[in-house]
């Protein structure tokens, strides 16, 4: 099929745009800029954006069942109230790892919040995955890597997809009804010249989309790990997509200026923008976290 070219919908000049999520109750797309310590909201009906300052590096934002948000700060999981622009610490699982920060997250059908951490220097093998549900935060029990991405869950919540970005591998792990992890197998490996797998997202057909940092594209893989589609971008660093709009048929993609020199930035004037494109498939309805 001929892909409709992705187009910029919001210019924010993000150093490291990440974590897009469509929040149905707001009819808006939320995302973060980790390095600029910003939370962004895009309202497509009005074609306007708004942003909030965070008190540190913020890796992700997800809606909670109290009408507010959970955000992943370097210091831990916080409750974020946009109306008061306030942040309240809830869980600090890595107080013993001050060089780590949070990087990506998702919400399971049962309301559990899964998130990953990473070494902020992108060197140490200190990135772990965690699960938060009903006030309890536990380490998931997956092997440590330097840069985690995801996780993302299958439509039924029984398969956890998680990414070792520097290792260029996406893994799939069985998940029990109680949230415990089981057997892990390789889902796919990204070839050497295609960039690094960044945030994964699952669509309504159970297929996985991944941003490719340095790869100028996003890709769609079927549930068996076979490549189905690649959508090319006018910028190099695509971090993650989210499905939005009333029918969840628009794909939004966050991008990044991180690592681009002045020559590259001149050649990529839209780097760091929020993009949209037609994915030719719908997304899954979002869940709210019970933290």
C-alpha positions as CSV (number, residue, x, y, z in Angstrom):
1,X,0.0,0.0,0.0
2,X,1.1,3.6,-0.5
3,X,1.7,5.2,2.9
4,X,0.3,8.7,3.5
5,X,3.3,10.7,4.7
6,X,3.4,11.6,8.4
7,X,2.8,15.3,9.1
8,X,3.6,17.6,12.0
9,X,0.6,18.5,14.1
10,X,2.3,20.3,17.1
11,X,5.7,21.9,17.1
12,X,7.3,21.7,20.5
13,X,11.0,21.2,19.7
14,X,11.2,18.2,22.0
15,X,14.7,17.2,23.0
16,X,13.3,13.7,23.8
17,X,9.6,13.5,23.1
18,X,8.2,10.3,24.5
19,X,5.2,8.4,26.0
20,X,2.2,9.5,23.8
21,X,-1.1,8.4,25.2
22,X,-4.7,9.2,24.0
23,X,-6.9,10.0,27.0
24,X,-10.5,9.5,26.0
25,X,-12.0,11.6,28.9
26,X,-10.0,14.6,27.6
27,X,-10.3,13.8,23.9
28,X,-6.6,14.7,23.9
29,X,-3.2,13.3,23.3
30,X,-0.7,13.6,26.2
31,X,3.1,13.1,26.0
32,X,6.3,14.2,27.6
33,X,9.7,15.7,26.8
34,X,12.0,13.9,29.2
35,X,15.1,16.2,28.9
36,X,13.2,19.5,28.9
37,X,11.1,18.3,32.0
38,X,7.8,19.0,30.2
39,X,4.4,17.4,30.1
40,X,2.4,18.3,26.9
41,X,-1.2,18.0,25.9
42,X,-2.5,18.2,22.3
43,X,-6.2,18.9,21.7
44,X,-6.8,18.0,18.0
45,X,-10.4,19.4,17.9
46,X,-9.0,22.8,18.6
47,X,-5.5,22.2,17.2
48,X,-3.9,23.6,20.2
49,X,-1.2,22.5,22.7
50,X,-0.6,23.1,26.4
51,X,2.4,22.2,28.5
52,X,3.4,21.9,32.2
53,X,6.8,22.0,33.8
54,X,7.8,18.9,35.7
55,X,10.3,19.0,38.7
56,X,12.7,16.7,36.9
57,X,13.0,14.2,34.1
58,X,9.6,12.8,33.4
59,X,9.5,9.5,31.3
60,X,5.8,8.9,30.9
61,X,2.3,10.0,31.8
62,X,-0.8,7.8,32.1
63,X,-4.4,8.4,33.3
64,X,-5.6,7.1,36.7
65,X,-9.0,6.0,38.0
66,X,-9.3,9.1,40.2
67,X,-9.4,11.4,37.1
68,X,-5.8,12.5,37.5
69,X,-2.5,11.0,36.1
70,X,0.5,9.0,37.1
71,X,3.8,10.2,35.9
72,X,7.2,8.5,36.0
73,X,9.8,10.9,37.4
74,X,13.5,10.1,38.0
75,X,12.6,10.1,41.7
76,X,9.7,7.6,41.4
77,X,6.0,7.3,40.4
78,X,4.1,10.5,41.2
79,X,0.4,11.5,41.0
80,X,0.0,14.6,38.8
81,X,-2.9,17.0,39.0
82,X,-2.9,19.3,36.0
83,X,-5.3,21.8,37.5
84,X,-3.0,22.4,40.4
85,X,0.2,21.6,38.5
86,X,1.2,19.5,41.5
87,X,3.2,16.3,41.8
88,X,2.9,13.9,44.8
89,X,5.3,11.0,45.3
90,X,3.6,7.6,45.5
91,X,6.4,5.0,44.9
92,X,10.1,5.2,44.8
93,X,11.4,1.7,43.9
94,X,14.9,2.8,42.8
95,X,16.1,5.1,45.6
96,X,19.2,2.9,45.7
97,X,19.9,3.6,42.0
98,X,20.2,7.4,41.7
99,X,21.7,7.2,38.2
100,X,18.5,5.6,36.9
101,X,15.4,7.3,35.5
102,X,12.0,6.0,34.3
103,X,11.5,5.7,30.5
104,X,8.2,4.2,29.3
105,X,5.0,2.6,30.6
106,X,1.6,1.2,29.9
107,X,-1.6,0.2,31.7
108,X,-3.0,-3.4,31.7
109,X,-6.6,-4.3,31.3
110,X,-6.8,-4.9,35.0
111,X,-5.6,-1.4,35.9
112,X,-2.0,-2.4,36.7
113,X,0.6,0.0,35.7
114,X,3.8,-1.4,34.2
115,X,6.9,0.7,33.7
116,X,10.6,0.4,33.0
117,X,13.7,2.2,34.2
118,X,17.1,2.8,32.6
119,X,20.6,4.1,33.3
120,X,20.4,7.8,32.5
121,X,24.0,7.6,31.2
122,X,22.9,4.7,28.9
123,X,25.8,2.6,30.0
124,X,25.1,0.5,33.1
125,X,22.9,-2.6,33.0
126,X,20.5,-1.2,35.6
127,X,17.2,-0.9,33.8
128,X,14.3,-3.0,35.3
129,X,10.6,-3.4,34.8
130,X,8.0,-2.8,37.6
131,X,4.3,-3.3,38.2
132,X,2.1,-1.1,40.3
133,X,-1.4,-2.1,41.3
134,X,-3.7,-0.9,44.1
135,X,-0.9,0.6,46.1
136,X,1.7,-2.1,45.7
137,X,4.8,-1.7,43.6
138,X,6.9,-4.8,42.8
139,X,9.9,-5.5,40.5
140,X,8.5,-7.6,37.6
141,X,11.3,-10.2,37.6
142,X,12.6,-9.6,34.0
143,X,16.4,-9.5,33.2
144,X,18.1,-6.1,33.6
145,X,19.1,-4.1,30.5
146,X,20.7,-0.7,30.0
147,X,17.7,1.0,28.2
148,X,14.2,-0.5,28.7
149,X,11.3,0.5,26.5
150,X,7.7,-0.4,26.8
151,X,6.3,-2.5,28.1
152,X,3.2,-3.0,26.0
153,X,0.5,-5.6,26.5
154,X,-1.5,-7.8,24.1
155,X,-5.2,-7.1,23.9
156,X,-6.0,-9.7,26.6
157,X,-3.2,-8.6,28.8
158,X,-1.6,-12.1,28.8
159,X,1.5,-11.2,26.7
160,X,4.0,-8.5,27.8
161,X,6.2,-7.1,25.0
162,X,9.4,-5.4,26.3
163,X,12.4,-3.9,24.5
164,X,16.1,-3.9,25.1
165,X,16.9,-0.8,23.0
166,X,20.7,-1.1,22.9
167,X,20.4,-4.8,22.3
168,X,18.0,-4.1,19.4
169,X,15.7,-6.8,20.6
170,X,12.0,-6.9,21.4
171,X,10.9,-9.8,23.7
172,X,7.6,-11.3,24.6
173,X,6.8,-12.7,28.0
174,X,3.7,-14.6,29.2
175,X,1.8,-12.9,32.1
176,X,-0.4,-14.7,34.6
177,X,-3.7,-13.4,35.8
178,X,-2.0,-12.3,39.0
179,X,0.6,-10.3,37.0
180,X,3.5,-12.7,37.5
181,X,5.8,-13.2,34.5
182,X,6.4,-16.5,32.9
183,X,8.2,-17.8,29.8
184,X,10.2,-15.3,27.7
185,X,11.0,-15.6,24.0
186,X,12.5,-13.4,21.4
187,X,9.8,-11.5,19.4
188,X,12.1,-9.8,16.9
189,X,15.5,-8.3,16.4
190,X,16.1,-5.1,14.5
191,X,18.8,-5.2,11.9
192,X,22.0,-3.2,12.3
193,X,21.2,-0.4,9.8
194,X,17.6,0.3,10.9
195,X,18.0,2.3,14.1
196,X,17.1,1.3,17.6
197,X,13.7,-0.1,18.7
198,X,12.1,2.5,21.0
199,X,8.6,2.5,22.5
200,X,6.2,-0.3,21.4
201,X,2.4,0.0,21.0
202,X,-0.2,-2.7,20.3
203,X,-3.1,-2.2,17.8
204,X,-6.6,-3.6,17.8
205,X,-5.5,-6.6,15.7
206,X,-2.8,-7.5,18.2
207,X,0.1,-6.3,16.1
208,X,3.0,-4.4,17.5
209,X,4.2,-1.0,16.3
210,X,7.7,0.3,17.4
211,X,9.4,3.6,16.9
212,X,12.9,3.4,15.5
213,X,15.3,5.9,17.0
214,X,17.8,6.8,14.3
215,X,15.8,4.7,11.9
216,X,13.5,7.4,10.2
217,X,10.5,5.1,10.6
218,X,7.9,3.2,12.6
219,X,7.3,-0.4,11.9
220,X,4.3,-2.8,12.4
221,X,4.9,-6.5,13.2
222,X,2.4,-9.3,13.3
223,X,1.9,-11.3,16.5
224,X,4.4,-13.8,15.3
225,X,7.1,-11.1,14.9
226,X,7.0,-10.8,11.1
227,X,7.4,-7.3,9.6
228,X,4.2,-6.1,8.0
229,X,4.7,-2.4,7.3
230,X,7.1,0.4,7.6
231,X,6.1,4.1,7.7
232,X,8.9,6.5,6.8
233,X,9.3,10.0,8.5
234,X,11.1,13.2,7.6
235,X,13.0,13.0,10.9
236,X,15.4,10.4,12.2
237,X,14.3,9.8,15.8
238,X,10.8,8.4,16.2
239,X,10.2,7.3,19.7
240,X,6.7,5.9,20.1
241,X,3.2,6.0,18.6
242,X,-0.3,6.2,20.2
243,X,-3.7,5.6,18.5
244,X,-6.1,8.6,19.0
245,X,-9.2,10.3,17.9
246,X,-12.7,9.3,18.6
247,X,-12.4,6.1,16.6
248,X,-8.7,5.5,17.5
249,X,-7.8,5.5,13.9
250,X,-5.2,8.3,13.9
251,X,-1.6,7.4,14.8
252,X,0.3,10.1,16.7
253,X,4.1,9.8,17.0
254,X,6.6,11.5,19.3
255,X,10.0,12.4,18.0
256,X,13.3,13.7,19.4
257,X,16.1,16.2,18.6
258,X,18.5,14.3,21.0
259,X,21.8,13.4,19.4
260,X,21.3,15.6,16.3
261,X,24.1,18.1,15.5
262,X,23.4,21.5,13.9
263,X,23.8,20.1,10.4
264,X,21.2,17.4,11.1
265,X,18.8,19.9,12.7
266,X,19.1,22.1,9.7
267,X,18.2,19.1,7.5
268,X,15.4,18.0,9.9
269,X,13.6,21.2,10.9
270,X,10.6,19.2,12.2
271,X,12.7,17.1,14.6
272,X,11.0,17.0,18.0
273,X,7.5,17.7,16.7
274,X,4.4,15.6,17.4
275,X,3.4,13.9,14.1
276,X,0.2,12.2,12.9
277,X,-0.4,9.6,10.1
278,X,-3.0,7.1,8.9
279,X,-2.1,3.7,10.3
280,X,-4.9,1.9,8.3
281,X,-5.9,0.1,11.5
282,X,-7.5,1.1,14.8
283,X,-5.9,1.2,18.2
284,X,-7.1,-0.4,21.5
285,X,-9.2,1.6,23.9
286,X,-7.0,2.9,26.7
287,X,-7.2,1.7,30.3
288,X,-6.9,3.8,33.5
289,X,-4.4,2.9,36.2
290,X,-5.3,1.8,39.7
291,X,-2.2,2.8,41.6
